[in-house]
Amino acid sequence: MTIERQKNLQILKSSVLWAVIFGVVMGIYFSIKFQLVSGIIYGVMCAALSFVFMAGLLLVLMRSVDLPDSLKGNKVIYSGVANRLDNGVSNGGHLFLTTNELVFVAHAMNVDSSPSRIPISAIQSVKPVATIGVIPNGLKVIQSDGTTHRFVVYGKGLWIRLVLQQINTNHQATSRNPQQETLTSLK
């Protein structure tokens, strides 16, 4: 399954979940306010409208963005909207995973609009983290020097898997024996 398809399935799942929750809550409200049949009808209508709204909103937010000039020439493996969390301040922007680094590019209107560049070779671990202690949408990146970066992302499981894959790919590429490759290519 392609990464784009996985992203679209996540959008679909999130939109359906939101629509069902919103539809049930509104159905209960309208059942109490009016009557049971009206509540069911209004609940289904609210669910359908919220599904269309959420799917459209997520598709707009998750669309690809143009690469900043500093990333031109790099192969982008994955990208998405994200917030960088620094000392209680949340800066909105886009997170890019390239073959060599994880880059956060903030929107121009943020308090701190400087980009964060984390070389893949410097990443010691990447793990999920709950933002505000309860919302399971965070990504924690720990560098080998102990520096910690926290991001709020959509689809944290996919982000973690792709970053770990890139770490493994880069590690395998740097751990190959150049003499062995030369001997193999001569055969």
Disulfide bonds with the S-S distance in Angstrom:
none
